[in-house]
């Protein structure tokens, strides 16, 4: 349906409506229907490679290299 080049990605996850991509010190959400960027969220530290998950309520959980885990609502 669509493609999107995301340089420097270190993790991906899917939610009901979005594809999420971990990009160093931020996470970005792309619309599954057309690939448009929905939102980005800066992270307080660099994320662990593949340290990205989505819970059943759509909250995004990110593990960071400094040992913290954050939830992006």
PDB file of N, CA, C and O in Angstrom:
ATOM      1  N   UNK A   1       0.804  -1.201   0.000  1.00  0.00           N
ATOM      2  CA  UNK A   1       0.000   0.000   0.000  1.00  0.00           C
ATOM      3  C   UNK A   1       0.847   1.264   0.000  1.00  0.00           C
ATOM      4  O   UNK A   1       0.536   2.221  -0.709  1.00  0.00           O
ATOM      5  N   UNK A   2       1.915   1.271   0.792  1.00  0.00           N
ATOM      6  CA  UNK A   2       2.796   2.429   0.847  1.00  0.00           C
ATOM      7  C   UNK A   2       4.149   2.010   1.398  1.00  0.00           C
ATOM      8  O   UNK A   2       4.282   0.950   2.009  1.00  0.00           O
ATOM      9  N   UNK A   3       5.137   2.842   1.178  1.00  0.00           N
ATOM     10  CA  UNK A   3       6.472   2.629   1.746  1.00  0.00           C
ATOM     11  C   UNK A   3       6.942   3.924   2.381  1.00  0.00           C
ATOM     12  O   UNK A   3       6.502   5.012   2.010  1.00  0.00           O
ATOM     13  N   UNK A   4       7.835   3.792   3.333  1.00  0.00           N
ATOM     14  CA  UNK A   4       8.396   4.961   4.011  1.00  0.00           C
ATOM     15  C   UNK A   4       9.824   4.616   4.379  1.00  0.00           C
ATOM     16  O   UNK A   4      10.066   3.594   5.022  1.00  0.00           O
ATOM     17  N   UNK A   5      10.775   5.450   3.983  1.00  0.00           N
ATOM     18  CA  UNK A   5      12.166   5.255   4.380  1.00  0.00           C
ATOM     19  C   UNK A   5      12.383   5.954   5.722  1.00  0.00           C
ATOM     20  O   UNK A   5      12.085   7.138   5.875  1.00  0.00           O
ATOM     21  N   UNK A   6      12.904   5.204   6.688  1.00  0.00           N
ATOM     22  CA  UNK A   6      13.171   5.763   8.017  1.00  0.00           C
ATOM     23  C   UNK A   6      14.612   5.423   8.366  1.00  0.00           C
ATOM     24  O   UNK A   6      14.901   4.326   8.844  1.00  0.00           O
ATOM     25  N   UNK A   7      15.505   6.359   8.126  1.00  0.00           N
ATOM     26  CA  UNK A   7      16.915   6.150   8.435  1.00  0.00           C
ATOM     27  C   UNK A   7      17.136   6.118   9.943  1.00  0.00           C
ATOM     28  O   UNK A   7      16.493   6.857  10.688  1.00  0.00           O
ATOM     29  N   UNK A   8      18.030   5.277  10.377  1.00  0.00           N
ATOM     30  CA  UNK A   8      18.402   5.212  11.785  1.00  0.00           C
ATOM     31  C   UNK A   8      17.387   4.529  12.677  1.00  0.00           C
ATOM     32  O   UNK A   8      17.429   4.708  13.894  1.00  0.00           O
ATOM     33  N   UNK A   9      16.485   3.758  12.116  1.00  0.00           N
ATOM     34  CA  UNK A   9      15.488   3.099  12.953  1.00  0.00           C
ATOM     35  C   UNK A   9      16.120   1.949  13.734  1.00  0.00           C
ATOM     36  O   UNK A   9      17.024   1.267  13.252  1.00  0.00           O
ATOM     37  N   UNK A  10      15.616   1.755  14.958  1.00  0.00           N
ATOM     38  CA  UNK A  10      16.171   0.695  15.796  1.00  0.00           C
ATOM     39  C   UNK A  10      15.095  -0.183  16.418  1.00  0.00           C
ATOM     40  O   UNK A  10      15.384  -0.994  17.298  1.00  0.00           O
ATOM     41  N   UNK A  11      13.864  -0.027  15.967  1.00  0.00           N
ATOM     42  CA  UNK A  11      12.783  -0.866  16.458  1.00  0.00           C
ATOM     43  C   UNK A  11      11.474  -0.483  15.807  1.00  0.00           C
ATOM     44  O   UNK A  11      11.275   0.671  15.427  1.00  0.00           O
ATOM     45  N   UNK A  12      10.583  -1.446  15.679  1.00  0.00           N
ATOM     46  CA  UNK A  12       9.243  -1.198  15.130  1.00  0.00           C
ATOM     47  C   UNK A  12       8.210  -1.958  15.958  1.00  0.00           C
ATOM     48  O   UNK A  12       8.511  -2.977  16.578  1.00  0.00           O
ATOM     49  N   UNK A  13       6.995  -1.437  15.950  1.00  0.00           N
ATOM     50  CA  UNK A  13       5.868  -2.102  16.604  1.00  0.00           C
ATOM     51  C   UNK A  13       4.600  -1.641  15.894  1.00  0.00           C
ATOM     52  O   UNK A  13       4.578  -0.581  15.269  1.00  0.00           O
ATOM     53  N   UNK A  14       3.565  -2.433  15.994  1.00  0.00           N
ATOM     54  CA  UNK A  14       2.284  -2.090  15.390  1.00  0.00           C
ATOM     55  C   UNK A  14       1.225  -1.907  16.450  1.00  0.00           C
ATOM     56  O   UNK A  14       1.153  -2.656  17.424  1.00  0.00           O
ATOM     57  N   UNK A  15       0.396  -0.887  16.239  1.00  0.00           N
ATOM     58  CA  UNK A  15      -0.811  -0.722  17.041  1.00  0.00           C
ATOM     59  C   UNK A  15      -1.992  -0.905  16.110  1.00  0.00           C
ATOM     60  O   UNK A  15      -1.813  -1.238  14.939  1.00  0.00           O
ATOM     61  N   UNK A  16      -3.171  -0.694  16.606  1.00  0.00           N
ATOM     62  CA  UNK A  16      -4.375  -0.860  15.801  1.00  0.00           C
ATOM     63  C   UNK A  16      -4.380   0.048  14.568  1.00  0.00           C
ATOM     64  O   UNK A  16      -4.803  -0.367  13.489  1.00  0.00           O
ATOM     65  N   UNK A  17      -3.910   1.285  14.732  1.00  0.00           N
ATOM     66  CA  UNK A  17      -3.981   2.272  13.654  1.00  0.00           C
ATOM     67  C   UNK A  17      -2.636   2.731  13.113  1.00  0.00           C
ATOM     68  O   UNK A  17      -2.588   3.403  12.082  1.00  0.00           O
ATOM     69  N   UNK A  18      -1.551   2.386  13.778  1.00  0.00           N
ATOM     70  CA  UNK A  18      -0.275   2.996  13.426  1.00  0.00           C
ATOM     71  C   UNK A  18       0.880   2.008  13.439  1.00  0.00           C
ATOM     72  O   UNK A  18       0.860   1.003  14.150  1.00  0.00           O
ATOM     73  N   UNK A  19       1.877   2.319  12.640  1.00  0.00           N
ATOM     74  CA  UNK A  19       3.165   1.659  12.693  1.00  0.00           C
ATOM     75  C   UNK A  19       4.098   2.568  13.454  1.00  0.00           C
ATOM     76  O   UNK A  19       4.247   3.737  13.101  1.00  0.00           O
ATOM     77  N   UNK A  20       4.726   2.058  14.488  1.00  0.00           N
ATOM     78  CA  UNK A  20       5.608   2.868  15.330  1.00  0.00           C
ATOM     79  C   UNK A  20       7.050   2.521  15.039  1.00  0.00           C
ATOM     80  O   UNK A  20       7.402   1.352  14.875  1.00  0.00           O
ATOM     81  N   UNK A  21       7.884   3.548  14.976  1.00  0.00           N
ATOM     82  CA  UNK A  21       9.289   3.359  14.659  1.00  0.00           C
ATOM     83  C   UNK A  21      10.122   4.086  15.700  1.00  0.00           C
ATOM     84  O   UNK A  21       9.923   5.273  15.959  1.00  0.00           O
ATOM     85  N   UNK A  22      11.056   3.356  16.290  1.00  0.00           N
ATOM     86  CA  UNK A  22      12.013   3.917  17.227  1.00  0.00           C
ATOM     87  C   UNK A  22      13.155   4.487  16.412  1.00  0.00           C
ATOM     88  O   UNK A  22      13.741   3.793  15.581  1.00  0.00           O
ATOM     89  N   UNK A  23      13.475   5.762  16.649  1.00  0.00           N
ATOM     90  CA  UNK A  23      14.513   6.428  15.870  1.00  0.00           C
ATOM     91  C   UNK A  23      15.507   7.115  16.805  1.00  0.00           C
ATOM     92  O   UNK A  23      15.453   8.332  16.982  1.00  0.00           O
ATOM     93  N   UNK A  24      16.397   6.356  17.392  1.00  0.00           N
ATOM     94  CA  UNK A  24      17.395   6.947  18.287  1.00  0.00           C
ATOM     95  C   UNK A  24      16.777   7.488  19.544  1.00  0.00           C
ATOM     96  O   UNK A  24      16.464   6.726  20.459  1.00  0.00           O
ATOM     97  N   UNK A  25      16.592   8.807  19.612  1.00  0.00           N
ATOM     98  CA  UNK A  25      16.040   9.444  20.805  1.00  0.00           C
ATOM     99  C   UNK A  25      14.616   9.945  20.599  1.00  0.00           C
ATOM    100  O   UNK A  25      14.174  10.857  21.298  1.00  0.00           O
ATOM    101  N   UNK A  26      13.897   9.362  19.653  1.00  0.00           N
ATOM    102  CA  UNK A  26      12.472   9.652  19.540  1.00  0.00           C
ATOM    103  C   UNK A  26      11.726   8.452  18.971  1.00  0.00           C
ATOM    104  O   UNK A  26      12.326   7.505  18.463  1.00  0.00           O
ATOM    105  N   UNK A  27      10.418   8.517  19.069  1.00  0.00           N
ATOM    106  CA  UNK A  27       9.557   7.488  18.500  1.00  0.00           C
ATOM    107  C   UNK A  27       8.557   8.201  17.593  1.00  0.00           C
ATOM    108  O   UNK A  27       8.057   9.273  17.937  1.00  0.00           O
ATOM    109  N   UNK A  28       8.268   7.612  16.445  1.00  0.00           N
ATOM    110  CA  UNK A  28       7.351   8.207  15.478  1.00  0.00           C
ATOM    111  C   UNK A  28       6.237   7.215  15.160  1.00  0.00           C
ATOM    112  O   UNK A  28       6.457   6.004  15.130  1.00  0.00           O
ATOM    113  N   UNK A  29       5.043   7.746  14.925  1.00  0.00           N
ATOM    114  CA  UNK A  29       3.894   6.927  14.554  1.00  0.00           C
ATOM    115  C   UNK A  29       3.455   7.301  13.148  1.00  0.00           C
ATOM    116  O   UNK A  29       3.304   8.478  12.823  1.00  0.00           O
ATOM    117  N   UNK A  30       3.251   6.271  12.309  1.00  0.00           N
ATOM    118  CA  UNK A  30       2.821   6.463  10.926  1.00  0.00           C
ATOM    119  C   UNK A  30       1.476   5.793  10.719  1.00  0.00           C
ATOM    120  O   UNK A  30       1.259   4.668  11.169  1.00  0.00           O
ATOM    121  N   UNK A  31       0.576   6.483  10.041  1.00  0.00           N
ATOM    122  CA  UNK A  31      -0.753   5.958   9.751  1.00  0.00           C
ATOM    123  C   UNK A  31      -0.636   4.691   8.912  1.00  0.00           C
ATOM    124  O   UNK A  31       0.034   4.694   7.879  1.00  0.00           O
ATOM    125  N   UNK A  32      -1.285   3.604   9.345  1.00  0.00           N
ATOM    126  CA  UNK A  32      -1.211   2.352   8.595  1.00  0.00           C
ATOM    127  C   UNK A  32      -1.920   2.434   7.253  1.00  0.00           C
ATOM    128  O   UNK A  32      -1.567   1.705   6.326  1.00  0.00           O
ATOM    129  N   UNK A  33      -2.904   3.302   7.133  1.00  0.00           N
ATOM    130  CA  UNK A  33      -3.662   3.398   5.890  1.00  0.00           C
ATOM    131  C   UNK A  33      -2.871   4.040   4.755  1.00  0.00           C
ATOM    132  O   UNK A  33      -2.951   3.595   3.610  1.00  0.00           O
ATOM    133  N   UNK A  34      -2.098   5.100   5.076  1.00  0.00           N
ATOM    134  CA  UNK A  34      -1.420   5.816   3.993  1.00  0.00           C
ATOM    135  C   UNK A  34       0.037   6.210   4.273  1.00  0.00           C
ATOM    136  O   UNK A  34       0.690   6.803   3.414  1.00  0.00           O
ATOM    137  N   UNK A  35       0.543   5.889   5.452  1.00  0.00           N
ATOM    138  CA  UNK A  35       1.945   6.153   5.763  1.00  0.00           C
ATOM    139  C   UNK A  35       2.266   7.564   6.208  1.00  0.00           C
ATOM    140  O   UNK A  35       3.439   7.886   6.394  1.00  0.00           O
ATOM    141  N   UNK A  36       1.274   8.415   6.385  1.00  0.00           N
ATOM    142  CA  UNK A  36       1.559   9.771   6.830  1.00  0.00           C
ATOM    143  C   UNK A  36       2.010   9.769   8.288  1.00  0.00           C
ATOM    144  O   UNK A  36       1.577   8.942   9.090  1.00  0.00           O
ATOM    145  N   UNK A  37       2.878  10.700   8.602  1.00  0.00           N
ATOM    146  CA  UNK A  37       3.374  10.839   9.967  1.00  0.00           C
ATOM    147  C   UNK A  37       2.249  11.372  10.844  1.00  0.00           C
ATOM    148  O   UNK A  37       1.687  12.431  10.566  1.00  0.00           O
ATOM    149  N   UNK A  38       1.921  10.635  11.904  1.00  0.00           N
ATOM    150  CA  UNK A  38       0.866  11.049  12.824  1.00  0.00           C
ATOM    151  C   UNK A  38       1.415  11.890  13.967  1.00  0.00           C
ATOM    152  O   UNK A  38       0.853  12.930  14.309  1.00  0.00           O
ATOM    153  N   UNK A  39       2.513  11.437  14.552  1.00  0.00           N
ATOM    154  CA  UNK A  39       3.125  12.168  15.655  1.00  0.00           C
ATOM    155  C   UNK A  39       4.540  11.667  15.906  1.00  0.00           C
ATOM    156  O   UNK A  39       4.912  10.571  15.487  1.00  0.00           O
ATOM    157  N   UNK A  40       5.314  12.483  16.592  1.00  0.00           N
ATOM    158  CA  UNK A  40       6.624  12.081  17.093  1.00  0.00           C
ATOM    159  C   UNK A  40       6.701  12.476  18.560  1.00  0.00           C
ATOM    160  O   UNK A  40       6.051  13.425  18.999  1.00  0.00           O
ATOM    161  N   UNK A  41       7.500  11.737  19.304  1.00  0.00           N
ATOM    162  CA  UNK A  41       7.705  12.050  20.714  1.00  0.00           C
ATOM    163  C   UNK A  41       9.190  11.929  21.022  1.00  0.00           C
ATOM    164  O   UNK A  41       9.785  10.865  20.858  1.00  0.00           O
ATOM    165  N   UNK A  42       9.778  13.030  21.469  1.00  0.00           N
ATOM    166  CA  UNK A  42      11.177  13.003  21.888  1.00  0.00           C
ATOM    167  C   UNK A  42      11.282  12.173  23.160  1.00  0.00           C
ATOM    168  O   UNK A  42      10.391  12.205  24.009  1.00  0.00           O
ATOM    169  N   UNK A  43      12.367  11.437  23.283  1.00  0.00           N
ATOM    170  CA  UNK A  43      12.616  10.609  24.460  1.00  0.00           C
ATOM    171  C   UNK A  43      13.677  11.274  25.324  1.00  0.00           C
ATOM    172  O   UNK A  43      14.541  11.976  24.799  1.00  0.00           O
ATOM    173  N   UNK A  44      13.632  11.071  26.639  1.00  0.00           N
ATOM    174  CA  UNK A  44      14.600  11.717  27.527  1.00  0.00           C
ATOM    175  C   UNK A  44      16.001  11.112  27.451  1.00  0.00           C
ATOM    176  O   UNK A  44      16.948  11.687  27.988  1.00  0.00           O
ATOM    177  N   UNK A  45      16.144   9.962  26.794  1.00  0.00           N
ATOM    178  CA  UNK A  45      17.451   9.308  26.641  1.00  0.00           C
ATOM    179  C   UNK A  45      17.366   8.418  25.404  1.00  0.00           C
ATOM    180  O   UNK A  45      16.287   8.209  24.850  1.00  0.00           O
ATOM    181  N   UNK A  46      18.504   7.902  24.983  1.00  0.00           N
ATOM    182  CA  UNK A  46      18.525   6.980  23.843  1.00  0.00           C
ATOM    183  C   UNK A  46      17.820   5.681  24.211  1.00  0.00           C
ATOM    184  O   UNK A  46      17.936   5.194  25.335  1.00  0.00           O
ATOM    185  N   UNK A  47      17.096   5.137  23.260  1.00  0.00           N
ATOM    186  CA  UNK A  47      16.348   3.907  23.488  1.00  0.00           C
ATOM    187  C   UNK A  47      17.209   2.676  23.214  1.00  0.00           C
ATOM    188  O   UNK A  47      18.149   2.719  22.420  1.00  0.00           O
ATOM    189  N   UNK A  48      16.869   1.587  23.884  1.00  0.00           N
ATOM    190  CA  UNK A  48      17.493   0.292  23.643  1.00  0.00           C
ATOM    191  C   UNK A  48      17.044  -0.193  22.261  1.00  0.00           C
ATOM    192  O   UNK A  48      15.890   0.003  21.882  1.00  0.00           O
ATOM    193  N   UNK A  49      17.935  -0.816  21.518  1.00  0.00           N
ATOM    194  CA  UNK A  49      17.564  -1.380  20.229  1.00  0.00           C
ATOM    195  C   UNK A  49      16.448  -2.399  20.454  1.00  0.00           C
ATOM    196  O   UNK A  49      16.562  -3.271  21.315  1.00  0.00           O
ATOM    197  N   UNK A  50      15.393  -2.287  19.695  1.00  0.00           N
ATOM    198  CA  UNK A  50      14.175  -3.110  19.793  1.00  0.00           C
ATOM    199  C   UNK A  50      13.466  -2.947  21.128  1.00  0.00           C
ATOM    200  O   UNK A  50      12.699  -3.821  21.530  1.00  0.00           O
ATOM    201  N   UNK A  51      13.712  -1.837  21.820  1.00  0.00           N
ATOM    202  CA  UNK A  51      13.089  -1.584  23.112  1.00  0.00           C
ATOM    203  C   UNK A  51      11.758  -0.865  22.988  1.00  0.00           C
ATOM    204  O   UNK A  51      11.516   0.123  23.682  1.00  0.00           O
ATOM    205  N   UNK A  52      10.891  -1.355  22.106  1.00  0.00           N
ATOM    206  CA  UNK A  52       9.615  -0.703  21.818  1.00  0.00           C
ATOM    207  C   UNK A  52       8.494  -1.731  21.862  1.00  0.00           C
ATOM    208  O   UNK A  52       8.617  -2.816  21.293  1.00  0.00           O
ATOM    209  N   UNK A  53       7.401  -1.389  22.538  1.00  0.00           N
ATOM    210  CA  UNK A  53       6.236  -2.273  22.608  1.00  0.00           C
ATOM    211  C   UNK A  53       4.974  -1.425  22.676  1.00  0.00           C
ATOM    212  O   UNK A  53       5.021  -0.248  23.032  1.00  0.00           O
ATOM    213  N   UNK A  54       3.843  -2.036  22.329  1.00  0.00           N
ATOM    214  CA  UNK A  54       2.535  -1.393  22.425  1.00  0.00           C
ATOM    215  C   UNK A  54       1.623  -2.320  23.214  1.00  0.00           C
ATOM    216  O   UNK A  54       1.528  -3.509  22.908  1.00  0.00           O
ATOM    217  N   UNK A  55       0.946  -1.778  24.239  1.00  0.00           N
ATOM    218  CA  UNK A  55       0.032  -2.625  25.005  1.00  0.00           C
ATOM    219  C   UNK A  55      -1.345  -2.665  24.334  1.00  0.00           C
ATOM    220  O   UNK A  55      -1.563  -1.988  23.329  1.00  0.00           O
ATOM    221  N   UNK A  56      -2.256  -3.441  24.877  1.00  0.00           N
ATOM    222  CA  UNK A  56      -3.551  -3.635  24.225  1.00  0.00           C
ATOM    223  C   UNK A  56      -4.412  -2.379  24.206  1.00  0.00           C
ATOM    224  O   UNK A  56      -5.378  -2.307  23.447  1.00  0.00           O
ATOM    225  N   UNK A  57      -4.076  -1.381  25.036  1.00  0.00           N
ATOM    226  CA  UNK A  57      -4.799  -0.110  25.040  1.00  0.00           C
ATOM    227  C   UNK A  57      -4.142   0.934  24.137  1.00  0.00           C
ATOM    228  O   UNK A  57      -4.589   2.080  24.088  1.00  0.00           O
ATOM    229  N   UNK A  58      -3.090   0.545  23.427  1.00  0.00           N
ATOM    230  CA  UNK A  58      -2.436   1.452  22.488  1.00  0.00           C
ATOM    231  C   UNK A  58      -1.346   2.324  23.086  1.00  0.00           C
ATOM    232  O   UNK A  58      -0.816   3.202  22.405  1.00  0.00           O
ATOM    233  N   UNK A  59      -1.002   2.096  24.346  1.00  0.00           N
ATOM    234  CA  UNK A  59       0.082   2.875  24.951  1.00  0.00           C
ATOM    235  C   UNK A  59       1.415   2.333  24.468  1.00  0.00           C
ATOM    236  O   UNK A  59       1.600   1.124  24.331  1.00  0.00           O
ATOM    237  N   UNK A  60       2.337   3.246  24.213  1.00  0.00           N
ATOM    238  CA  UNK A  60       3.654   2.895  23.684  1.00  0.00           C
ATOM    239  C   UNK A  60       4.645   2.862  24.841  1.00  0.00           C
ATOM    240  O   UNK A  60       4.775   3.834  25.585  1.00  0.00           O
ATOM    241  N   UNK A  61       5.340   1.742  24.987  1.00  0.00           N
ATOM    242  CA  UNK A  61       6.318   1.565  26.068  1.00  0.00           C
ATOM    243  C   UNK A  61       7.700   1.499  25.446  1.00  0.00           C
ATOM    244  O   UNK A  61       7.932   0.753  24.495  1.00  0.00           O
ATOM    245  N   UNK A  62       8.623   2.293  25.999  1.00  0.00           N
ATOM    246  CA  UNK A  62       9.978   2.363  25.461  1.00  0.00           C
ATOM    247  C   UNK A  62      10.981   2.114  26.579  1.00  0.00           C
ATOM    248  O   UNK A  62      10.895   2.720  27.648  1.00  0.00           O
ATOM    249  N   UNK A  63      11.936   1.215  26.327  1.00  0.00           N
ATOM    250  CA  UNK A  63      13.035   0.959  27.260  1.00  0.00           C
ATOM    251  C   UNK A  63      14.243   1.771  26.818  1.00  0.00           C
ATOM    252  O   UNK A  63      14.597   1.790  25.640  1.00  0.00           O
ATOM    253  N   UNK A  64      14.872   2.445  27.782  1.00  0.00           N
ATOM    254  CA  UNK A  64      16.005   3.294  27.457  1.00  0.00           C
ATOM    255  C   UNK A  64      17.319   2.751  27.995  1.00  0.00           C
ATOM    256  O   UNK A  64      17.351   1.982  28.955  1.00  0.00           O
ATOM    257  N   UNK A  65      18.390   3.167  27.357  1.00  0.00           N
ATOM    258  CA  UNK A  65      19.719   2.662  27.709  1.00  0.00           C
ATOM    259  C   UNK A  65      20.131   3.010  29.128  1.00  0.00           C
ATOM    260  O   UNK A  65      20.981   2.335  29.708  1.00  0.00           O
ATOM    261  N   UNK A  66      19.538   4.058  29.698  1.00  0.00           N
ATOM    262  CA  UNK A  66      19.900   4.429  31.072  1.00  0.00           C
ATOM    263  C   UNK A  66      19.111   3.636  32.111  1.00  0.00           C
ATOM    264  O   UNK A  66      19.212   3.916  33.306  1.00  0.00           O
ATOM    265  N   UNK A  67      18.317   2.638  31.664  1.00  0.00           N
ATOM    266  CA  UNK A  67      17.596   1.762  32.577  1.00  0.00           C
ATOM    267  C   UNK A  67      16.153   2.142  32.815  1.00  0.00           C
ATOM    268  O   UNK A  67      15.411   1.366  33.417  1.00  0.00           O
ATOM    269  N   UNK A  68      15.727   3.309  32.362  1.00  0.00           N
ATOM    270  CA  UNK A  68      14.339   3.730  32.548  1.00  0.00           C
ATOM    271  C   UNK A  68      13.428   3.076  31.510  1.00  0.00           C
ATOM    272  O   UNK A  68      13.861   2.713  30.416  1.00  0.00           O
ATOM    273  N   UNK A  69      12.174   2.939  31.876  1.00  0.00           N
ATOM    274  CA  UNK A  69      11.116   2.544  30.955  1.00  0.00           C
ATOM    275  C   UNK A  69      10.057   3.631  31.037  1.00  0.00           C
ATOM    276  O   UNK A  69       9.632   4.018  32.125  1.00  0.00           O
ATOM    277  N   UNK A  70       9.627   4.127  29.858  1.00  0.00           N
ATOM    278  CA  UNK A  70       8.612   5.164  29.860  1.00  0.00           C
ATOM    279  C   UNK A  70       7.405   4.699  29.059  1.00  0.00           C
ATOM    280  O   UNK A  70       7.506   3.800  28.223  1.00  0.00           O
ATOM    281  N   UNK A  71       6.289   5.309  29.321  1.00  0.00           N
ATOM    282  CA  UNK A  71       5.057   5.021  28.609  1.00  0.00           C
ATOM    283  C   UNK A  71       4.598   6.310  27.943  1.00  0.00           C
ATOM    284  O   UNK A  71       4.441   7.338  28.603  1.00  0.00           O
ATOM    285  N   UNK A  72       4.383   6.251  26.636  1.00  0.00           N
ATOM    286  CA  UNK A  72       3.863   7.386  25.882  1.00  0.00           C
ATOM    287  C   UNK A  72       2.391   7.106  25.660  1.00  0.00           C
ATOM    288  O   UNK A  72       2.038   6.195  24.911  1.00  0.00           O
ATOM    289  N   UNK A  73       1.519   7.885  26.307  1.00  0.00           N
ATOM    290  CA  UNK A  73       0.100   7.627  26.244  1.00  0.00           C
ATOM    291  C   UNK A  73      -0.475   7.932  24.921  1.00  0.00           C
ATOM    292  O   UNK A  73      -1.676   7.761  24.716  1.00  0.00           O
TER     293      UNK A  73
END
